[in-house]
Amino acid sequence: MRKIVDAADKTAISLSILCTLQCLLLPIVLVAMPAVSGWLVFDDEIFHLWLLFFVLPISTFAVIFGFYHHRNTKVALISCIGMALLIIAAAFGHDIFGEVGEIGLTVAGSLFIAYGHLKNFSLRRRPACNLTENA
């Protein structure tokens, strides 16, 4: 079970970083090279929805199993805040907060998720943690 939860933490961290990079770099690339925009087969909103489709279940799984073993509510709360920020950004971000607000919410949510999963991963690595290979 440890390997599955480790993989979930690592995947959630990677997806969060990918989301952050896409949010920050895509507008710069499109302004710098407008011809690139014709090559993109998805827009910013669809990309966020696809990332949410993968990030939320993976994050939820890793946070629940991590909390079950290390019982650190702070780590679970940080991860949940990150997921909530991503949901708010995807659902309401552009319409309510504008493009800059949406990017800010998404980046903040991604950073919260990545930090939460890094802490989750490190806490489960502690010798005192009761997650075993056979669990």
Backbone bond lengths (Angstrom), bond angles and torsions (degrees), N, CA, C in turn:
res aa  C-N    CA-C-N  psi(-1)  N-CA   C-N-CA  omega(-1)  CA-C   N-CA-C  phi
1 M - - - 1.445 - - 1.531 110.85 -
2 R 1.341 116.03 -33.93 1.467 119.75 -179.09 1.521 110.91 -56.90
3 K 1.328 117.45 -42.11 1.464 120.47 -177.96 1.528 111.30 -64.83
4 I 1.306 117.35 -36.91 1.464 121.00 179.65 1.518 110.36 -67.74
5 V 1.329 117.31 -45.13 1.458 120.84 179.88 1.530 110.06 -68.19
6 D 1.334 117.75 -38.42 1.468 120.95 174.96 1.526 110.37 -58.93
7 A 1.319 115.87 -45.91 1.467 120.12 179.72 1.523 110.82 -63.31
8 A 1.320 117.49 -38.41 1.471 120.53 178.36 1.525 110.58 -64.63
9 D 1.329 117.48 -44.16 1.475 120.54 177.39 1.522 110.81 -60.83
10 K 1.317 116.64 -47.99 1.468 120.50 -178.27 1.528 111.58 -64.36
11 T 1.323 117.04 -39.39 1.464 120.68 178.75 1.523 110.63 -66.25
12 A 1.328 117.05 -43.27 1.466 120.23 179.11 1.525 111.07 -63.58
13 I 1.317 117.35 -39.41 1.471 121.08 176.78 1.524 109.45 -63.02
14 S 1.316 117.66 -47.36 1.466 121.72 -179.16 1.518 111.60 -61.31
15 L 1.327 117.29 -44.33 1.458 120.46 179.47 1.524 111.09 -65.89
16 S 1.321 117.32 -36.70 1.462 120.52 177.66 1.521 111.02 -64.64
17 I 1.318 116.29 -41.70 1.464 120.25 178.03 1.529 110.12 -66.08
18 L 1.326 117.12 -42.09 1.460 121.37 177.67 1.526 110.54 -60.02
19 C 1.299 117.03 -43.38 1.463 122.10 178.84 1.528 110.49 -61.95
20 T 1.317 116.76 -45.39 1.462 121.24 179.61 1.527 110.74 -62.33
21 L 1.323 116.76 -46.18 1.462 120.08 179.49 1.524 111.52 -62.27
22 Q 1.323 116.46 -42.13 1.460 120.53 179.57 1.520 110.26 -62.89
23 C 1.328 116.70 -43.27 1.470 120.87 -179.74 1.519 112.04 -62.99
24 L 1.314 116.06 -41.38 1.456 119.99 -175.01 1.526 113.21 -84.98
25 L 1.325 117.31 -35.55 1.461 119.76 -172.91 1.521 114.92 -93.32
26 L 1.319 118.28 -32.30 1.459 119.88 -176.69 1.532 112.23 -59.15
27 P 1.334 120.05 -47.26 1.472 118.13 178.15 1.523 112.86 -59.94
28 I 1.316 117.22 -36.89 1.469 120.75 179.33 1.530 110.31 -66.28
29 V 1.319 116.76 -43.80 1.467 121.00 179.76 1.525 109.69 -63.48
30 L 1.322 117.53 -42.60 1.464 120.48 -178.46 1.519 112.32 -66.24
31 V 1.327 117.19 -35.55 1.462 120.49 177.39 1.527 110.08 -72.79
32 A 1.323 116.32 -41.40 1.461 120.70 -177.48 1.527 111.94 -71.81
33 M 1.319 115.91 -35.67 1.466 120.21 -177.24 1.530 109.49 -135.91
34 P 1.330 118.13 81.23 1.471 121.19 -176.91 1.528 113.44 -58.41
35 A 1.315 118.03 -27.69 1.465 120.19 -179.79 1.529 111.66 -63.84
36 V 1.331 117.07 -25.18 1.468 121.47 179.96 1.523 110.81 -64.69
37 S 1.326 117.52 -30.58 1.467 120.50 -176.06 1.520 111.51 -60.47
38 G 1.321 118.22 -27.99 1.458 121.14 177.60 1.510 112.76 -70.86
39 W 1.306 117.23 -23.12 1.463 121.21 -179.02 1.519 113.05 -82.75
40 L 1.330 116.55 -19.91 1.456 119.54 -176.38 1.521 110.69 -73.60
41 V 1.315 115.72 128.85 1.460 120.55 -177.87 1.527 112.14 -94.38
42 F 1.310 117.70 -1.21 1.458 121.39 177.94 1.518 108.36 -141.16
43 D 1.313 115.23 152.26 1.458 117.01 177.17 1.526 109.32 -97.95
44 D 1.299 114.92 177.29 1.461 122.54 -175.29 1.530 112.08 -58.38
45 E 1.334 117.20 -42.07 1.465 121.17 -176.88 1.528 111.44 -67.08
46 I 1.312 116.89 -43.49 1.467 120.07 -179.65 1.522 110.08 -64.71
47 F 1.325 116.49 -39.93 1.462 120.35 178.61 1.524 110.16 -60.35
48 H 1.333 117.98 -43.90 1.464 121.15 178.80 1.522 111.52 -63.06
49 L 1.315 116.99 -41.08 1.466 119.59 179.50 1.525 111.55 -65.07
50 W 1.318 117.30 -40.26 1.459 120.17 177.42 1.530 111.35 -64.90
51 L 1.331 116.32 -41.83 1.466 118.84 177.57 1.522 110.88 -62.75
52 L 1.335 116.72 -42.44 1.469 119.58 177.35 1.517 111.25 -60.38
53 F 1.324 115.74 -39.97 1.457 121.31 179.85 1.528 111.28 -57.35
54 F 1.328 116.95 -33.36 1.457 121.31 179.24 1.532 112.67 -94.02
55 V 1.321 117.15 -42.29 1.470 121.39 -174.69 1.523 112.05 -64.99
56 L 1.327 117.53 -47.74 1.470 119.54 -173.63 1.525 114.15 -60.70
57 P 1.330 119.77 -50.12 1.475 117.81 179.16 1.532 113.29 -65.04
58 I 1.336 116.26 -40.81 1.468 119.84 -179.48 1.526 110.06 -65.17
59 S 1.323 116.89 -44.96 1.467 121.17 179.46 1.518 111.40 -63.67
60 T 1.313 115.91 -45.01 1.460 119.98 -180.00 1.521 110.78 -59.43
61 F 1.314 116.77 -46.20 1.462 121.53 178.15 1.526 111.26 -57.36
62 A 1.330 116.23 -51.11 1.466 120.48 -176.78 1.525 111.57 -65.44
63 V 1.325 117.67 -39.81 1.463 121.15 -179.09 1.527 110.63 -67.35
64 I 1.308 117.24 -43.78 1.471 120.20 -179.53 1.527 110.60 -63.11
65 F 1.327 117.14 -48.72 1.460 119.36 -179.26 1.525 111.92 -68.58
66 G 1.325 116.75 -36.23 1.461 119.45 176.22 1.516 111.25 -63.79
67 F 1.333 116.64 -46.19 1.460 120.48 179.32 1.525 110.68 -62.58
68 Y 1.309 116.40 -39.77 1.466 120.87 179.21 1.525 111.09 -55.63
69 H 1.326 116.71 -32.26 1.457 119.94 -176.18 1.525 114.77 -98.44
70 H 1.319 118.48 -36.09 1.470 117.42 -178.22 1.523 113.27 -104.48
71 R 1.323 118.52 -14.51 1.478 124.57 175.59 1.535 113.33 57.30
72 N 1.319 117.38 29.71 1.457 121.35 179.62 1.525 108.42 -94.11
73 T 1.341 116.16 103.26 1.465 120.36 -177.19 1.525 112.36 -68.22
74 K 1.320 116.62 -28.74 1.466 120.35 179.62 1.528 110.86 -62.02
75 V 1.315 116.94 -43.89 1.463 121.48 179.64 1.527 110.39 -65.30
76 A 1.324 116.50 -43.70 1.460 120.12 178.82 1.529 110.50 -63.59
77 L 1.314 117.68 -40.77 1.458 121.98 -179.84 1.530 111.16 -65.25
78 I 1.323 117.23 -43.57 1.465 121.21 178.34 1.532 110.14 -58.96
79 S 1.313 116.84 -45.57 1.463 120.65 179.54 1.528 111.43 -64.79
80 C 1.320 116.63 -41.34 1.471 120.81 179.65 1.527 111.41 -66.34
81 I 1.319 117.60 -38.04 1.471 120.85 175.80 1.529 109.28 -61.89
82 G 1.315 116.69 -43.50 1.465 120.60 178.00 1.519 112.11 -60.21
83 M 1.328 117.09 -45.11 1.460 120.35 178.83 1.529 110.63 -64.11
84 A 1.329 117.07 -40.75 1.470 120.87 178.73 1.529 110.80 -62.82
85 L 1.325 117.29 -42.03 1.466 120.72 178.71 1.527 111.13 -62.87
86 L 1.325 117.12 -39.34 1.466 119.69 178.04 1.525 111.37 -66.16
87 I 1.316 116.60 -40.04 1.465 120.20 178.61 1.533 110.08 -64.92
88 I 1.321 117.01 -44.89 1.469 121.30 179.05 1.529 110.24 -62.19
89 A 1.324 116.80 -43.33 1.467 120.82 179.53 1.525 111.05 -62.17
90 A 1.327 116.78 -43.16 1.467 120.27 -178.12 1.527 111.72 -71.40
91 A 1.321 116.31 -38.66 1.466 119.72 -175.20 1.527 113.20 -81.91
92 F 1.321 117.12 -40.99 1.461 120.38 -171.58 1.526 114.36 -127.01
93 G 1.314 117.30 -10.82 1.457 121.80 -169.04 1.508 115.81 -50.40
94 H 1.310 117.23 -56.54 1.461 120.33 -174.56 1.527 111.63 -68.28
95 D 1.317 117.12 -42.34 1.468 121.13 -177.09 1.520 112.93 -69.94
96 I 1.321 117.32 -39.59 1.467 120.71 -175.38 1.527 112.23 -93.76
97 F 1.314 117.14 -44.09 1.465 121.06 -173.08 1.528 114.10 -102.51
98 G 1.323 117.57 -6.90 1.459 120.86 -177.17 1.522 110.74 79.92
99 E 1.310 114.70 177.08 1.469 119.38 -176.52 1.524 112.31 -64.05
100 V 1.323 116.54 -42.72 1.472 120.14 -179.54 1.534 110.18 -65.35
101 G 1.328 116.40 -41.89 1.464 119.75 178.27 1.514 112.41 -64.44
102 E 1.327 115.68 -40.09 1.466 119.81 178.30 1.526 110.54 -62.85
103 I 1.315 116.18 -43.80 1.461 120.39 178.81 1.530 109.64 -63.44
104 G 1.330 116.50 -44.20 1.465 120.35 179.12 1.520 112.45 -60.12
105 L 1.334 116.42 -45.37 1.467 120.12 178.42 1.524 111.31 -63.13
106 T 1.326 115.51 -42.93 1.465 119.66 -178.29 1.528 111.31 -65.24
107 V 1.311 116.02 -45.04 1.470 119.73 179.63 1.531 110.08 -64.63
108 A 1.333 116.76 -44.97 1.475 119.72 178.50 1.521 110.62 -60.90
109 G 1.329 117.25 -45.94 1.463 120.52 178.59 1.510 112.51 -60.73
110 S 1.328 116.50 -43.02 1.464 120.98 179.31 1.522 111.48 -63.76
111 L 1.338 116.17 -40.34 1.467 119.27 178.83 1.534 111.47 -67.51
112 F 1.328 116.76 -40.24 1.470 119.82 176.15 1.519 110.15 -60.85
113 I 1.324 116.75 -44.97 1.477 120.15 -179.53 1.523 110.56 -63.54
114 A 1.315 116.84 -47.70 1.469 119.63 -179.29 1.528 110.95 -60.37
115 Y 1.337 116.98 -45.33 1.463 120.45 179.39 1.531 110.52 -63.02
116 G 1.325 116.54 -44.90 1.465 120.19 179.18 1.521 112.30 -59.62
117 H 1.319 116.46 -41.21 1.467 119.19 179.83 1.526 112.23 -73.07
118 L 1.319 117.58 -33.66 1.467 119.31 174.36 1.530 110.47 -62.75
119 K 1.345 116.46 -44.78 1.472 120.28 177.81 1.527 110.31 -65.40
120 N 1.319 117.17 -42.44 1.459 122.12 178.84 1.531 109.83 -57.82
121 F 1.320 115.34 -46.95 1.462 121.60 179.82 1.526 111.22 -61.57
122 S 1.337 116.67 -46.20 1.470 119.41 -177.60 1.528 111.55 -69.56
123 L 1.320 118.03 -37.28 1.471 119.52 178.51 1.523 111.69 -66.37
124 R 1.324 116.76 -35.62 1.467 118.86 178.66 1.523 111.46 -72.67
125 R 1.303 118.33 -16.93 1.461 122.67 178.04 1.523 112.25 -82.36
126 R 1.300 117.68 -15.98 1.462 120.89 -179.21 1.526 110.63 -62.96
127 P 1.307 116.55 144.61 1.471 119.60 178.88 1.533 112.66 -61.37
128 A 1.313 117.87 -28.59 1.463 120.91 -177.85 1.519 112.15 -74.29
129 C 1.326 117.70 -15.68 1.448 121.00 -178.96 1.524 109.92 -70.05
130 N 1.326 117.24 137.05 1.439 120.56 -173.91 1.532 114.07 -92.68
131 L 1.341 117.62 15.62 1.449 120.71 175.61 1.523 108.36 -78.40
132 T 1.283 116.80 120.34 1.469 121.11 -178.07 1.521 109.80 -114.90
133 E 1.298 116.81 167.86 1.457 122.42 178.42 1.527 110.45 -60.70
134 N 1.305 118.02 -31.94 1.454 121.47 -175.44 1.518 113.62 -89.70
135 A 1.319 117.79 -7.55 1.464 119.60 -176.30 1.498 111.76 -71.29
